[in-house]
Amino acid sequence: MYLLVDTISISATYILFDDERKIVWDEVLELRGRESEHFLISLLEFLTKNKLEFHNLLWVIVVNGPGSFTAMRIITLTLNTLSFVHHIPLYGIDYFTLGHVSGWAFPMVIRANRWEYLVRKNQDTPDTIIAIADIEPGVYFGIGDTNDFTNTQISVQSHLRYDIFCKNMVLKDPTERIEPFYIKKPNIT
């Protein structure tokens, strides 16, 4: 079995899929802001419900950001440790790649804070933090809140097709360690 862990989406999602790339089991959870207390427990409960243990997995695919500093550190550290102990190949992808492989089009957005969004205009451009008032009208894919925009010509589509992702995902070149990808690093003084 292959495990996909997406804690970036508004609701965290764990997915098990088989060698034929069919989803065998999925679970949607509310973890936001409680990752440190619930991530490992919820992951192990998910595997137990499916009569699996971590060492039974063939691969672990992790959406490693962009996300909050604390959440990304907890999730990547936990999965890096489990993978190291059990010798499970890891594969990290960012949320924009998850969306793209799932069939989303560019541009994509993720809410960075109350005033800004992280925007990726196409596959080859770097992510840019843009003030909400400066986001151009159009249809975007990603995580956002249409209530943020006074311009009613902006739409944010958030529904991911994990079944398409599992079929289209190319697993190659596993990594020994997943690096977290932050929306913004904290300003620690």
N, C-alpha and C positions, 0 to 999 in steps of 0.2 A: 504494500500500500504506500501511496504517496500522500504527504500531508501538506496542505496549503494553510498558512496562518496569515490572516489579514486583520490586523488590529488598527489599521489606519481609517477604514471606513467608519461611518457614524456608528454602526453596530459591528462589533468584531465578528469575524467569521472564521470557523475552522472547517476545512473540507478534507475528506479522504477520497482519493480516486485511485482506480486500479490501473493495471498495465495497458488496458484498452482505452484509457483516458475517460472513463465514465465515472461520474460522481457516485460514490457508494453511500456516503453519509455526509451531511453538513449540519452545522449548528451555528446559530446566530446568538450572540450574547451582548450584554451591556457591560463593558469594561472601562469605558472612558473615565479617566481620573482615578481608577481603582486598580490599575495594572499591577502595582507592587503587591497588593494583597491578594488578588484573585487570578492573575495570569497563569501561574504554574499549576495551581489547584484546578482551575477550569480546564486547562489543557490535559492534565492527567485524568480528570473525570471523563472528558470527551473520549480519550483513548480507551479507558476502562469500559465505557458503554459499548464500544465497538470491539471489545475483547482483544485489545491490542495493548502492547507496552511500547515505550519509545524505541527500544532496540529492535522491534519488528518492522520499523519503517524503512523503506528503500531510499527515500529522499525527503527532505524537508525544504519547502519553498516558503520564504518569508518575505512579506512586504515590509521592507526596512525603512520606509519613510516616503515622503517627508512627513514628519510628525513632531510631537512635542519632545523636548529634550529628555525629560524624565521617563516618559513612556517608552521611547525608542531605546534608551539605555537598558531598561529593565528587560524588555522583550528580546533584544539582540543578545544581551549577556546570558539570559536564561537559555535560549536556544543554542547559542555557541557552546555553552557548558554541556548541555545534554548531548549535543552532537559530538563533542570531543570525547566524552565518557563512553558513548555507545558506538562511535565510529560510523555515524550516519552522514552521508553527503548533504551539504547545505547549498542552497541557491537563494541569493537575495535579489529582489527586484524592487524598484521604486513604484509608487502608486500610479504614476503616469504610464509606466510600462504595463502594469496590470490592466489599466483601462484600455490602452492601445491594443494589446493582445486580445482583450475581450470584445473588441469591435468599436470602441469609442474613436471619435475623430478629434483632431486638434482644432482649436485651442482647449487646454484643460486648466482647471483651477483647483486650488485648495485654500480654504480660508486660513490665513495666518494668524489673525487676531481681529479685534473689533473694527479695525480701520483699514486692513490690507489683505490682499490675496496673493498667493504664490501662483504665478501664471507660467505655463509652458505653451508657447505659441505653435511650435511644431516639434517634430521629433529631434531635429538637429539644433534647436536654439536652447540656450541656457535658461534655467528657471529665473524668473524675475519677480521681486516683490513690488506690487503695484497698489497704490491707494485705491480704495473702492470707487471714489469719485472719478478716477482716471481710467477705469476699465471700459474698453470700447464696447458698444452695443453688439449683440450677437448671441449665438448659442454656444455655450461652454459645456464641457463634461467635467465632472469631478465632484468635490465636496464643497458645497456652498449653501447659502441661505438667500433665496430670492428677496427676502425682506431687507437684506442689506442694500439693495439697489433701488434708488428713487427713479432711475431710468427703467421704465417697464419694457425696454427693448433688450434686456439682458435676461437670459434663461440659463439655469444650471441644471443639467441632467445628471442624476446620480445613480441610476440603476445599473449595477454591474452584472454581466452575464458570465458567471463563473464556469458554466458548462462550456462556453466557447473558449474561455481562457485555458481550461484543462485540455481541450482538444488541440489548441494551437501552440501551447507552451513548448518551447524547445529546451530540453534539459541537457546542458552540456557544461563542461568546465566547472565542476563544483568548487566551492571555496572552503577553506578551512575555518574561516571566520567571517561573519557578516558584520559589516560596518553600518552603524546607524546613520540615517540621512535625516538631518533636522531641518525644520522650516526655518528656525532661527536658533542660533546658540544663545544660551542665557547670558544676560549682561550681569556678570558677577563682579562686584566691586569690593 
